[in-house]
């Protein structure tokens, strides 16, 4: 005989830890992105725009 499935209760309780992990991942990515932008701004202020863009161009060229 077929038995009732109570999967909704299990799915809801299992989704909460995944949501917490997703918040941690998104928060970490936002923090890392902020640090990258802060570092780029610091390089821009320290080296000036021309040298900054040349360093970025050289870095990209080194990848290919």
SEDOKE-792623 format. One record per atom (N, C-alpha, C): residue number from 1; residue in one letter; chain; atom name; x negated, y negated, z. Coordinates in steps of 0.001 Angstrom, whole numbers, plus 524288, in hexadecimal, padded with zeros to 5 digits. Atoms other than C-alpha are relative to their C-alpha. Example, Ala and Ser with C-alpha at 12.3 -4.5 7.8 and 13.67 -1.06 7.14 Angstrom:
// residues 2
- seq,type,mol,atom,X,Y,Z
- 1,a,A,N,7FC86,804A6,80000;
- 1,a,A,CA,7CFF4,81194,81E78;
- 1,a,A,C,7FC7C,7FB50,80000;
- 2,s,A,N,80334,804A6,7FFC4;
- 2,s,A,CA,7CA9A,80424,81BE4;
- 2,s,A,C,80302,7FBBE,802DA;
END
This chain:
// residues 64
- seq,type,mol,atom,X,Y,Z
- 1,x,A,N,7FCC8,8049F,80000;
- 1,x,A,CA,80000,80000,80000;
- 1,x,A,C,7FC98,7FB1D,80000;
- 2,x,A,N,802C3,804FB,8002B;
- 2,x,A,CA,7FBF0,7F211,7FDA0;
- 2,x,A,C,8005A,7FD4D,8054B;
- 3,x,A,N,8001D,802CF,7FB0D;
- 3,x,A,CA,7F7E6,7EA3F,80968;
- 3,x,A,C,7FF84,7FA2C,7FEDE;
- 4,x,A,N,80068,805A0,800E6;
- 4,x,A,CA,7F92B,7DB8B,80AA7;
- 4,x,A,C,7FA50,7FE32,8006E;
- 5,x,A,N,80552,80225,8000B;
- 5,x,A,CA,7ECED,7D3E8,807CC;
- 5,x,A,C,8000A,7FADC,80302;
- 6,x,A,N,80078,804C4,7FCE7;
- 6,x,A,CA,7E91A,7C98A,81196;
- 6,x,A,C,7FACC,7FD5D,7FEBB;
- 7,x,A,N,80507,8022E,801B0;
- 7,x,A,CA,7DDBB,7C44F,809B2;
- 7,x,A,C,7FFB6,7FA26,800DA;
- 8,x,A,N,8001F,805A7,7FF61;
- 8,x,A,CA,7E1BC,7B61F,80B2E;
- 8,x,A,C,7FD9C,7FE78,80536;
- 9,x,A,N,80234,80141,7FAEB;
- 9,x,A,CA,7DE67,7B60B,81998;
- 9,x,A,C,7FA1F,800DC,7FFFF;
- 10,x,A,N,80596,7FEF4,80037;
- 10,x,A,CA,7D124,7BC23,81700;
- 10,x,A,C,7FD38,7FC0C,7FC93;
- 11,x,A,N,80279,803BB,80385;
- 11,x,A,CA,7CE39,7B2E9,80BC0;
- 11,x,A,C,7FF83,7FAAE,8028E;
- 12,x,A,N,80034,80517,7FD6E;
- 12,x,A,CA,7D164,7A6E8,813CD;
- 12,x,A,C,7FBBD,7FFF5,80422;
- 13,x,A,N,803FD,7FFE0,7FBEB;
- 13,x,A,CA,7C8CF,7AB04,81F1E;
- 13,x,A,C,7FA8B,8007E,7FDA7;
- 14,x,A,N,80515,7FF83,80281;
- 14,x,A,CA,7BDB2,7AE98,815C0;
- 14,x,A,C,7FE69,7FB04,7FD34;
- 15,x,A,N,8013E,804B6,802FA;
- 15,x,A,CA,7BE97,7A1A0,80E7D;
- 15,x,A,C,7FDA8,7FBC5,80374;
- 16,x,A,N,801F3,80428,7FC98;
- 16,x,A,CA,7BB57,79943,81A46;
- 16,x,A,C,7FA14,7FFF2,8007B;
- 17,x,A,N,805B9,80039,7FFD7;
- 17,x,A,CA,7AD0E,79D62,81BCE;
- 17,x,A,C,7FDA9,7FE5E,7FABE;
- 18,x,A,N,801FB,80193,80520;
- 18,x,A,CA,7AB1C,79BC9,80D21;
- 18,x,A,C,80094,7FA21,7FF52;
- 19,x,A,N,7FF47,805A6,8004D;
- 19,x,A,CA,7B0AE,78E06,80E1B;
- 19,x,A,C,7FBEA,7FD24,80331;
- 20,x,A,N,803FF,80259,7FCB6;
- 20,x,A,CA,7A741,78AEA,81914;
- 20,x,A,C,7FAB6,80044,7FD48;
- 21,x,A,N,804F0,7FF71,802D3;
- 21,x,A,CA,79BDE,79022,81121;
- 21,x,A,C,7FFD0,7FC4B,7FB65;
- 22,x,A,N,7FFD9,8039B,8046F;
- 22,x,A,CA,7A047,78824,80575;
- 22,x,A,C,7FF01,7FA6C,801CF;
- 23,x,A,N,800ED,80543,7FDEF;
- 23,x,A,CA,7A07A,77BD6,80DCD;
- 23,x,A,C,7FA41,7FF35,80146;
- 24,x,A,N,80593,8005E,7FEBE;
- 24,x,A,CA,792B1,77EAF,8126B;
- 24,x,A,C,7FCCD,7FF76,7FB09;
- 25,x,A,N,802E0,8003A,804F6;
- 25,x,A,CA,78DF5,780F1,80482;
- 25,x,A,C,800AE,7FAAE,7FD70;
- 26,x,A,N,7FF01,8051C,8026C;
- 26,x,A,CA,7947C,77495,7FF5B;
- 26,x,A,C,7FD46,7FBAE,8030E;
- 27,x,A,N,802A5,803EC,7FCCA;
- 27,x,A,CA,78F4F,76CA3,80AC1;
- 27,x,A,C,7FA21,8000C,7FF3C;
- 28,x,A,N,805A1,7FF88,800E8;
- 28,x,A,CA,78193,771D7,808BC;
- 28,x,A,C,7FE7E,7FDE7,7FAA1;
- 29,x,A,N,80120,801F5,80548;
- 29,x,A,CA,78223,76F00,7FA2C;
- 29,x,A,C,80067,7FA14,7FFD4;
- 30,x,A,N,7FF76,805B0,7FFDE;
- 30,x,A,CA,786F4,7612B,7FCD3;
- 30,x,A,C,7FB5F,7FD83,802CE;
- 31,x,A,N,80489,80200,7FD2F;
- 31,x,A,CA,77C18,75F12,806AE;
- 31,x,A,C,7FB0E,80042,7FCBD;
- 32,x,A,N,80497,7FF6E,8035E;
- 32,x,A,CA,771D2,7643C,7FD52;
- 32,x,A,C,8002A,7FC18,7FB83;
- 33,x,A,N,7FF6F,803E1,8042C;
- 33,x,A,CA,77727,75BBE,7F260;
- 33,x,A,C,7FED0,7FA86,801F1;
- 34,x,A,N,8012B,8051E,7FDB6;
- 34,x,A,CA,7768D,74FEE,7FB52;
- 34,x,A,C,7FA2D,7FF40,800DE;
- 35,x,A,N,805A9,8005E,7FF40;
- 35,x,A,CA,7686B,752F6,7FEBE;
- 35,x,A,C,7FD20,7FF3C,7FAD6;
- 36,x,A,N,8026F,800A2,8052C;
- 36,x,A,CA,764EC,7542D,7F052;
- 36,x,A,C,800AF,7FA5F,7FE1A;
- 37,x,A,N,7FF1A,80567,801A2;
- 37,x,A,CA,76B32,7470B,7ED66;
- 37,x,A,C,7FCCF,7FC2A,80347;
- 38,x,A,N,80328,8035B,7FCA3;
- 38,x,A,CA,76470,740D2,7F911;
- 38,x,A,C,7FA41,8003E,7FE72;
- 39,x,A,N,80566,7FF75,801C6;
- 39,x,A,CA,75765,74646,7F482;
- 39,x,A,C,7FF0E,7FD41,7FAD4;
- 40,x,A,N,80087,802AD,80506;
- 40,x,A,CA,759B3,74147,7E6BA;
- 40,x,A,C,7FFEA,7FA1C,800C5;
- 41,x,A,N,7FFF4,805AA,7FEEF;
- 41,x,A,CA,75CF9,733C4,7EBFF;
- 41,x,A,C,7FADF,7FE48,80277;
- 42,x,A,N,804FD,80159,7FD93;
- 42,x,A,CA,750B6,733E4,7F466;
- 42,x,A,C,7FB9C,7FFE2,7FBF8;
- 43,x,A,N,803F8,80010,80424;
- 43,x,A,CA,74846,73784,7E8AC;
- 43,x,A,C,8009F,7FB46,7FC79;
- 44,x,A,N,7FEF4,8047A,80359;
- 44,x,A,CA,74EC7,72CF8,7E096;
- 44,x,A,C,7FDEB,7FB04,8028A;
- 45,x,A,N,801C8,804B4,7FD3B;
- 45,x,A,CA,74BF4,7229B,7EAEC;
- 45,x,A,C,7FA10,7FFF1,8005A;
- 46,x,A,N,805AD,7FFC9,7FF3C;
- 46,x,A,CA,73DFD,72745,7ED12;
- 46,x,A,C,7FCF5,7FF4B,7FAEC;
- 47,x,A,N,80301,80006,804DB;
- 47,x,A,CA,73988,72937,7DEFF;
- 47,x,A,C,80204,7FC38,7FBEA;
- 48,x,A,N,7FDC8,80368,803FD;
- 48,x,A,CA,7425F,71FFA,7D785;
- 48,x,A,C,802DB,80331,7FBE7;
- 49,x,A,N,7FCA5,7FD3F,803AE;
- 49,x,A,CA,74BA3,72344,7CC93;
- 49,x,A,C,7FCF2,802B4,7FBA8;
- 50,x,A,N,802D3,7FDBD,80475;
- 50,x,A,CA,741D1,725A3,7C18E;
- 50,x,A,C,7FD31,80508,80197;
- 51,x,A,N,802ED,7FB6E,7FE45;
- 51,x,A,CA,7393C,72F0A,7C92F;
- 51,x,A,C,803C8,8044B,801BC;
- 52,x,A,N,7FC28,7FC31,7FE44;
- 52,x,A,CA,74523,735A5,7CF23;
- 52,x,A,C,80228,80303,7FB5A;
- 53,x,A,N,7FDDD,7FD56,8048C;
- 53,x,A,CA,74B08,73893,7C1CD;
- 53,x,A,C,7FBE2,8034B,7FD40;
- 54,x,A,N,80431,7FCE1,8025C;
- 54,x,A,CA,73DD9,73D40,7BCAC;
- 54,x,A,C,7FF22,80506,80315;
- 55,x,A,N,800AC,7FB4A,7FCBF;
- 55,x,A,CA,73CB8,746BF,7C829;
- 55,x,A,C,80484,803D2,7FEF9;
- 56,x,A,N,7FB7F,7FCA6,80113;
- 56,x,A,CA,74A75,74BDE,7C591;
- 56,x,A,C,7FF65,8028A,7FA96;
- 57,x,A,N,800B7,7FDF8,80546;
- 57,x,A,CA,7479E,74D57,7B702;
- 57,x,A,C,7FBB1,80430,7FFDC;
- 58,x,A,N,80442,7FC2F,7FFD6;
- 58,x,A,CA,73AC4,7546F,7B9D6;
- 58,x,A,C,801CA,80507,802B4;
- 59,x,A,N,7FDF8,7FB65,7FD4B;
- 59,x,A,CA,741B4,75D93,7C354;
- 59,x,A,C,80394,80338,7FC92;
- 60,x,A,N,7FC78,7FD39,80390;
- 60,x,A,CA,74C2D,760E3,7B971;
- 60,x,A,C,7FCF1,80290,7FB94;
- 61,x,A,N,8032E,7FDD4,80437;
- 61,x,A,CA,74202,762CB,7AEB5;
- 61,x,A,C,7FCFA,804CF,801DA;
- 62,x,A,N,802F3,7FB8A,7FDF3;
- 62,x,A,CA,73A6E,76C11,7B793;
- 62,x,A,C,8036B,804E6,80058;
- 63,x,A,N,7FC7C,7FB82,7FFB2;
- 63,x,A,CA,74685,774B6,7B8A4;
- 63,x,A,C,800B0,802B1,7FABD;
- 64,x,A,N,7FF1E,7FDD2,80535;
- 64,x,A,CA,74738,776D7,7A9FF;
- 64,x,A,C,7FB12,80048,7FD26;
END
